[in-house]
Amino acid sequence: MLQALQKKIRPRQATKSLSMRGRGWTILVGVFFCVIVIITSDMSIRGDEEITAFSVQRARVMAVENDRLSPDPQVEGLYIGRQTIDIELLSGEHRGQQVRIENTLSRFFNHMAEDTMTLLVAIVTDVDGSIVHVDVFGHARDGFIIGFIGLFFLVLILVARKKGFYSVLSLIFTLVTVVFFMIPAILNGSSPVLYAVITAVLTAIFSILMISDYSLKSVAAIGGTMIGVIIAGGISMMAGSIANISGMQMSHAEEVLFQSGAIPVQIPQLLFAGIIIASLGAVIDVGMSIASAVFEIKEVNQTMKLKDLYKSGMNIGRDIVGTMSNTLILAFAGSSITVLIIIVSYRLPYMRLINLDILAVEVIQGVSASIGLVLAVPITAILAAMLATENKVSSFMKNKMKMIVK
């Protein structure tokens, strides 16, 4: 009995050791990749160069006069009018200098100042460097944003422990890949869809290898995720072509063209690239869930064959698909809630409503991502079933993975 127990423990210890080595290599490669893309990316993405006619600096509010403000009659809690405020500049060439300025508050540009508050101000200077004009640019939120993200990371690590730490690394890798790899490539005129697919593949591989064990289960999840995301992108491109969607129907499309200048940013592909990235998280979730379930079933019942494992994976996948499809549709709807309100408020007749460009974009986004999500279930199930059973493919993959981490 003791020998039988030792036989069960040794493979698990070997698998754990393989997983730790594999995860270590993954972290090392991920850090190297992040450093390279940050160093080689366009410097303007990091905000090191000021391309406007004014500079934006931090300032502390020293005193406020609100006697010319009145409550907005339509928007609760909003005040419109003018403030006279005294500020002290906290950064830039004029740091420490105090300035009195007029702060105009309108309904759509409303940055109300309060005592001791930190604001961002736009400073226009003369050729000799002296201040010509100062305006309130906005509220300084950088400290809050960094702290809020830090709070999320802290909660994630406290609740999920080691897995939470790996999740944080995965999120950082995803952020760096999108901001410093995909976006600079798009701004340089490269294909948004191509770089969205590359970004999705890199993110899926790193995220799954971080969160899951370095095993055949992860291979199945990665395969299902990549194929599901590519399907979502392909279907969205096909649907956009049939529905005559140029991409200019997206919000801020004209602004992107204006900012890119002479660089030919491929606007029509931006919509489809966005769908690939937006659906990635949900597809990773589904792929990992199906692969984990199939391998867990195989662990409990070693006698199960490929067909039975596939059926079990599909049964579990059918339960997951319903809720995850709702998640994607609601995510797209929630991000476009103001657009939906405007559409409904116009009370358009059916013929005009169903043919709106904006509505077509929203439908293509939600449906394409959901189709990719749904099709990821059978793909992941069959891959997981094949790799969970003893065959030439699973044996080949096991040997390759051992070679990689040694």
C-alpha positions as CSV (number, residue, x, y, z in Angstrom):
1,M,0.0,0.0,0.0
2,L,2.9,2.3,0.8
3,Q,4.5,1.6,-2.5
4,A,1.3,2.4,-4.3
5,L,1.0,5.7,-2.5
6,Q,4.6,6.6,-3.3
7,K,3.9,5.9,-7.0
8,K,1.0,8.4,-6.9
9,I,3.0,11.1,-5.1
10,R,6.2,11.0,-7.3
11,P,4.4,11.9,-10.6
12,R,2.7,14.8,-8.8
13,Q,5.9,16.0,-7.4
14,A,7.6,15.7,-10.8
15,T,4.7,17.6,-12.4
16,K,4.9,20.3,-9.8
17,S,8.6,20.7,-10.3
18,L,8.1,20.9,-14.1
19,S,5.4,23.5,-13.6
20,M,7.6,25.7,-11.4
21,R,10.5,25.5,-13.8
22,G,8.2,26.3,-16.7
23,R,6.6,29.2,-14.9
24,G,10.0,30.6,-14.1
25,W,11.0,30.5,-17.7
26,T,7.7,32.1,-18.7
27,I,8.3,35.0,-16.3
28,L,11.8,35.4,-17.5
29,V,10.8,35.5,-21.2
30,G,7.8,37.8,-20.3
31,V,10.0,40.3,-18.5
32,F,12.6,40.3,-21.4
33,F,9.8,40.9,-23.9
34,C,8.3,43.7,-21.9
35,V,11.7,45.5,-21.5
36,I,12.4,45.2,-25.2
37,V,9.0,46.5,-26.4
38,I,9.1,49.4,-23.9
39,I,12.6,50.4,-25.0
40,T,11.9,50.1,-28.7
41,S,8.4,51.6,-28.7
42,D,7.6,55.1,-29.9
43,M,8.7,57.5,-27.2
44,S,5.6,59.7,-27.7
45,I,3.4,56.9,-26.4
46,R,5.0,57.4,-23.0
47,G,4.2,61.1,-23.0
48,D,7.9,62.2,-22.9
49,E,7.3,64.8,-25.6
50,E,4.8,67.7,-25.4
51,I,3.3,68.2,-28.8
52,T,0.8,70.9,-27.9
53,A,1.4,74.7,-27.8
54,F,1.1,74.8,-24.0
55,S,2.4,72.8,-21.1
56,V,0.3,71.0,-18.5
57,Q,1.5,71.2,-14.9
58,R,0.2,70.4,-11.4
59,A,-1.0,73.2,-9.2
60,R,-2.4,73.5,-5.7
61,V,-5.5,75.7,-5.0
62,M,-4.7,78.3,-2.4
63,A,-8.0,80.3,-2.3
64,V,-11.4,80.2,-4.1
65,E,-14.1,82.8,-4.7
66,N,-17.4,81.1,-5.7
67,D,-19.7,84.1,-5.6
68,R,-20.4,83.9,-9.4
69,L,-21.5,80.3,-9.4
70,S,-25.1,79.0,-9.6
71,P,-26.5,75.4,-9.6
72,D,-27.2,73.9,-13.0
73,P,-30.9,73.7,-13.5
74,Q,-30.8,70.4,-15.3
75,V,-27.8,68.4,-13.9
76,E,-28.0,67.7,-10.2
77,G,-24.9,68.6,-8.2
78,L,-23.3,70.6,-11.0
79,Y,-22.4,74.3,-10.8
80,I,-21.9,76.7,-13.7
81,G,-20.5,80.1,-13.9
82,R,-17.0,81.5,-12.9
83,Q,-14.6,81.1,-10.1
84,T,-11.6,83.2,-9.2
85,I,-8.9,81.0,-7.8
86,D,-5.4,81.5,-6.5
87,I,-3.0,78.7,-7.4
88,E,0.6,77.7,-6.7
89,L,2.4,75.8,-9.4
90,L,3.8,72.5,-8.2
91,S,5.8,71.4,-11.3
92,G,7.5,72.8,-14.4
93,E,9.8,75.7,-14.9
94,H,7.6,78.1,-12.9
95,R,7.3,75.8,-9.8
96,G,6.5,77.7,-6.7
97,Q,5.0,80.7,-8.5
98,Q,1.5,81.8,-7.5
99,V,-1.1,82.9,-10.1
100,R,-4.7,84.2,-9.9
101,I,-6.8,82.9,-12.7
102,E,-10.5,82.8,-13.8
103,N,-12.0,79.3,-14.0
104,T,-15.0,79.1,-16.2
105,L,-17.4,76.2,-15.5
106,S,-19.8,75.1,-18.2
107,R,-21.9,72.0,-18.4
108,F,-19.5,70.1,-20.6
109,F,-16.2,71.5,-19.2
110,N,-16.7,71.6,-15.5
111,H,-13.6,71.3,-13.3
112,M,-14.7,73.0,-10.1
113,A,-11.8,74.0,-7.8
114,E,-11.8,73.7,-4.0
115,D,-9.4,74.8,-1.3
116,T,-6.2,72.7,-1.1
117,M,-7.2,70.7,-4.2
118,T,-4.6,69.7,-6.7
119,L,-5.4,70.6,-10.3
120,L,-3.8,70.4,-13.7
121,V,-3.3,73.7,-15.4
122,A,-2.5,74.6,-19.0
123,I,0.3,77.2,-19.2
124,V,1.0,79.3,-22.2
125,T,4.4,81.1,-22.2
126,D,6.1,83.8,-24.2
127,V,9.3,83.3,-26.1
128,D,11.3,84.5,-23.1
129,G,9.6,81.8,-20.9
130,S,7.3,84.2,-19.0
131,I,3.7,83.1,-18.3
132,V,1.2,84.6,-20.7
133,H,-2.0,82.7,-19.7
134,V,-3.0,80.0,-17.4
135,D,-6.3,77.9,-17.6
136,V,-7.6,75.0,-15.5
137,F,-7.0,71.9,-17.6
138,G,-8.6,69.3,-15.3
139,H,-8.4,67.5,-12.0
140,A,-5.2,65.7,-11.1
141,R,-6.2,62.0,-10.8
142,D,-2.9,60.2,-11.4
143,G,-2.4,59.5,-7.7
144,F,-5.9,58.1,-7.3
145,I,-5.7,56.0,-10.4
146,I,-2.4,54.4,-9.5
147,G,-3.6,53.9,-5.9
148,F,-6.9,52.3,-7.1
149,I,-5.0,49.9,-9.4
150,G,-2.7,49.1,-6.5
151,L,-5.7,48.4,-4.3
152,F,-7.0,45.9,-6.9
153,F,-3.6,44.2,-7.1
154,L,-3.5,44.0,-3.3
155,V,-7.0,42.5,-3.0
156,L,-6.2,40.0,-5.7
157,I,-3.0,38.9,-4.0
158,L,-4.6,38.7,-0.5
159,V,-7.5,36.6,-1.7
160,A,-5.8,34.4,-4.3
161,R,-2.3,34.3,-2.7
162,K,0.3,32.9,-5.2
163,K,-2.3,32.6,-8.0
164,G,-3.2,36.3,-7.4
165,F,0.4,37.3,-7.7
166,Y,0.7,35.4,-11.0
167,S,-2.5,37.1,-12.2
168,V,-1.0,40.5,-11.4
169,L,2.0,39.6,-13.6
170,S,-0.3,38.5,-16.3
171,L,-2.3,41.8,-16.2
172,I,1.0,43.8,-16.3
173,F,2.2,41.8,-19.3
174,T,-1.2,42.3,-21.1
175,L,-1.1,46.1,-20.5
176,V,2.5,46.4,-21.7
177,T,1.8,44.3,-24.8
178,V,-1.3,46.4,-25.8
179,V,0.2,49.9,-25.0
180,F,3.8,49.4,-26.1
181,F,3.5,46.7,-28.8
182,M,0.2,46.8,-30.5
183,I,-0.8,50.5,-30.4
184,P,2.6,51.8,-31.7
185,A,2.5,49.3,-34.5
186,I,-1.0,50.5,-35.5
187,L,0.1,54.1,-35.3
188,N,3.0,53.2,-37.7
189,G,0.6,52.0,-40.3
190,S,0.7,48.3,-39.6
191,S,-2.4,46.0,-39.8
192,P,-4.5,46.4,-36.6
193,V,-6.0,43.0,-37.1
194,L,-2.6,41.3,-37.5
195,Y,-1.2,42.9,-34.4
196,A,-4.3,42.3,-32.5
197,V,-4.0,38.6,-33.2
198,I,-0.3,38.6,-32.3
199,T,-1.2,40.4,-29.1
200,A,-4.0,38.0,-28.3
201,V,-1.7,35.0,-28.9
202,L,1.1,36.4,-26.7
203,T,-1.3,37.4,-23.9
204,A,-3.2,34.1,-24.0
205,I,0.1,32.1,-23.8
206,F,1.5,34.2,-20.9
207,S,-1.7,34.5,-19.0
208,I,-2.6,30.8,-19.1
209,L,0.9,29.6,-18.3
210,M,1.0,32.0,-15.3
211,I,-2.4,31.2,-13.9
212,S,-2.4,27.4,-14.7
213,D,0.1,24.7,-14.4
214,Y,2.7,24.1,-17.0
215,S,1.0,21.1,-18.4
216,L,-1.0,19.7,-21.3
217,K,-4.1,21.3,-19.8
218,S,-2.6,24.7,-20.5
219,V,-1.7,23.7,-24.0
220,A,-5.4,22.7,-24.6
221,A,-6.6,26.0,-23.1
222,I,-4.1,28.1,-25.2
223,G,-5.1,26.3,-28.4
224,G,-8.9,26.7,-27.8
225,T,-8.4,30.4,-26.8
226,M,-6.3,31.3,-29.9
227,I,-8.7,29.6,-32.3
228,G,-11.7,31.1,-30.7
229,V,-10.3,34.6,-30.8
230,I,-9.2,34.3,-34.4
231,I,-12.7,33.1,-35.3
232,A,-14.2,36.1,-33.6
233,G,-12.0,38.4,-35.6
234,G,-12.6,36.6,-38.9
235,I,-16.4,36.6,-38.4
236,S,-16.4,40.3,-37.5
237,M,-14.4,41.2,-40.7
238,M,-16.8,39.1,-42.8
239,A,-19.8,40.7,-41.2
240,G,-18.3,44.2,-41.5
241,S,-17.7,43.7,-45.2
242,I,-21.3,42.4,-45.8
243,A,-22.8,45.2,-43.8
244,N,-20.6,47.8,-45.5
245,I,-19.0,49.0,-42.2
246,S,-16.0,51.2,-43.0
247,G,-14.8,51.6,-39.4
248,M,-15.5,55.4,-39.5
249,Q,-18.7,54.7,-37.5
250,M,-16.6,54.1,-34.4
251,S,-16.3,56.9,-31.8
252,H,-13.2,59.0,-32.2
253,A,-12.3,57.5,-35.6
254,E,-12.0,61.0,-37.1
255,E,-9.8,62.1,-34.2
256,V,-7.5,59.1,-34.7
257,L,-7.1,60.1,-38.4
258,F,-6.4,63.7,-37.4
259,Q,-3.8,62.7,-34.8
260,S,-2.0,60.2,-37.0
261,G,-1.2,62.9,-39.6
262,A,0.5,61.5,-42.6
263,I,0.7,57.9,-41.3
264,P,-2.0,55.8,-42.9
265,V,-3.7,54.3,-39.9
266,Q,-6.0,51.5,-41.2
267,I,-9.3,52.7,-39.6
268,P,-11.5,49.9,-41.1
269,Q,-9.5,47.3,-39.3
270,L,-9.6,49.0,-35.9
271,L,-13.1,47.9,-35.2
272,F,-12.2,44.2,-35.8
273,A,-9.0,44.5,-33.8
274,G,-11.0,45.9,-30.9
275,I,-13.3,42.9,-31.1
276,I,-10.4,40.5,-30.9
277,I,-8.9,42.2,-27.8
278,A,-12.3,42.7,-26.1
279,S,-13.3,39.0,-26.5
280,L,-9.9,37.7,-25.4
281,G,-10.5,37.7,-21.6
282,A,-13.8,35.9,-21.9
283,V,-12.4,33.3,-24.3
284,I,-9.4,32.7,-22.0
285,D,-11.9,32.1,-19.2
286,V,-13.9,29.6,-21.1
287,G,-10.9,27.8,-22.6
288,M,-9.3,27.4,-19.2
289,S,-12.5,26.3,-17.5
290,I,-13.2,23.6,-20.2
291,A,-9.6,22.3,-20.2
292,S,-9.4,22.2,-16.4
293,A,-12.7,20.3,-16.2
294,V,-11.7,17.7,-18.8
295,F,-8.4,17.0,-17.2
296,E,-9.9,16.8,-13.7
297,I,-12.5,14.3,-14.9
298,K,-9.7,12.2,-16.5
299,E,-7.8,12.4,-13.2
300,V,-10.8,11.1,-11.2
301,N,-11.6,8.4,-13.8
302,Q,-8.6,7.1,-15.7
303,T,-10.6,4.7,-17.7
304,M,-12.5,7.4,-19.7
305,K,-11.9,7.4,-23.4
306,L,-11.5,10.4,-25.7
307,K,-15.2,10.4,-26.8
308,D,-16.5,10.3,-23.2
309,L,-14.1,13.1,-22.2
310,Y,-15.2,15.2,-25.1
311,K,-18.9,14.7,-24.2
312,S,-18.2,15.7,-20.6
313,G,-16.3,18.8,-21.7
314,M,-19.2,19.8,-24.0
315,N,-21.8,19.3,-21.2
316,I,-19.8,21.6,-18.9
317,G,-19.2,24.0,-21.8
318,R,-22.9,24.3,-22.6
319,D,-23.6,25.6,-19.0
320,I,-20.7,28.1,-19.3
321,V,-21.6,29.4,-22.7
322,G,-25.0,30.9,-21.7
323,T,-23.7,33.1,-19.0
324,M,-20.4,34.1,-20.7
325,S,-22.3,35.1,-23.9
326,N,-24.5,37.4,-21.7
327,T,-21.3,38.7,-20.1
328,L,-19.9,39.8,-23.5
329,I,-23.1,41.3,-24.9
330,L,-23.7,43.2,-21.6
331,A,-20.1,44.4,-21.6
332,F,-20.4,45.9,-25.1
333,A,-23.8,47.3,-24.2
334,G,-22.6,48.8,-21.0
335,S,-19.6,50.5,-22.7
336,S,-22.1,52.1,-25.2
337,I,-24.9,52.9,-22.8
338,T,-25.0,56.6,-23.9
339,V,-25.2,55.6,-27.5
340,L,-28.1,53.3,-26.7
341,I,-29.9,56.0,-24.8
342,I,-29.6,58.4,-27.7
343,I,-30.9,55.8,-30.1
344,V,-33.9,55.1,-27.9
345,S,-34.6,58.7,-27.2
346,Y,-35.0,59.5,-30.9
347,R,-37.9,57.0,-31.1
348,L,-37.0,56.2,-34.7
349,P,-39.2,54.0,-36.9
350,Y,-38.1,50.4,-37.4
351,M,-36.7,50.9,-40.9
352,R,-34.4,53.7,-39.8
353,L,-33.5,52.1,-36.4
354,I,-32.5,48.7,-37.7
355,N,-30.3,50.2,-40.4
356,L,-28.3,52.7,-38.2
357,D,-24.6,52.5,-38.6
358,I,-24.0,52.8,-34.9
359,L,-26.4,49.9,-34.2
360,A,-24.7,47.7,-36.8
361,V,-21.4,48.3,-35.2
362,E,-22.7,47.3,-31.8
363,V,-24.4,44.2,-33.1
364,I,-21.3,43.1,-35.0
365,Q,-19.1,43.6,-31.9
366,G,-21.3,41.7,-29.6
367,V,-22.3,38.8,-31.9
368,S,-18.9,38.2,-33.4
369,A,-17.2,38.0,-30.0
370,S,-20.0,35.7,-28.7
371,I,-19.7,33.4,-31.7
372,G,-15.9,33.1,-31.1
373,L,-16.6,32.4,-27.5
374,V,-19.2,29.7,-28.2
375,L,-17.0,27.9,-30.8
376,A,-14.1,27.9,-28.4
377,V,-16.0,25.4,-26.3
378,P,-16.0,22.4,-28.7
379,I,-12.5,23.3,-29.9
380,T,-11.1,23.3,-26.4
381,A,-13.1,20.2,-25.4
382,I,-11.7,18.1,-28.3
383,L,-8.1,19.4,-27.7
384,A,-8.3,18.7,-24.0
385,A,-9.8,15.3,-24.6
386,M,-7.0,14.4,-27.0
387,L,-4.2,15.6,-24.7
388,A,-5.7,14.0,-21.6
389,T,-5.8,10.5,-23.1
390,E,-2.7,8.5,-23.9
391,N,-1.8,8.8,-27.6
392,K,1.0,9.9,-29.8
393,V,0.0,13.5,-29.7
394,S,-0.1,13.8,-25.9
395,S,3.2,11.8,-25.6
396,F,4.9,14.1,-28.2
397,M,3.7,17.2,-26.3
398,K,4.8,16.0,-23.0
399,N,8.3,15.3,-24.3
400,K,8.5,18.7,-25.9
401,M,7.4,20.5,-22.7
402,K,10.0,18.6,-20.7
403,M,12.7,19.6,-23.2
404,I,11.7,23.3,-23.1
405,V,12.0,23.7,-19.3
406,K,15.2,21.6,-18.9
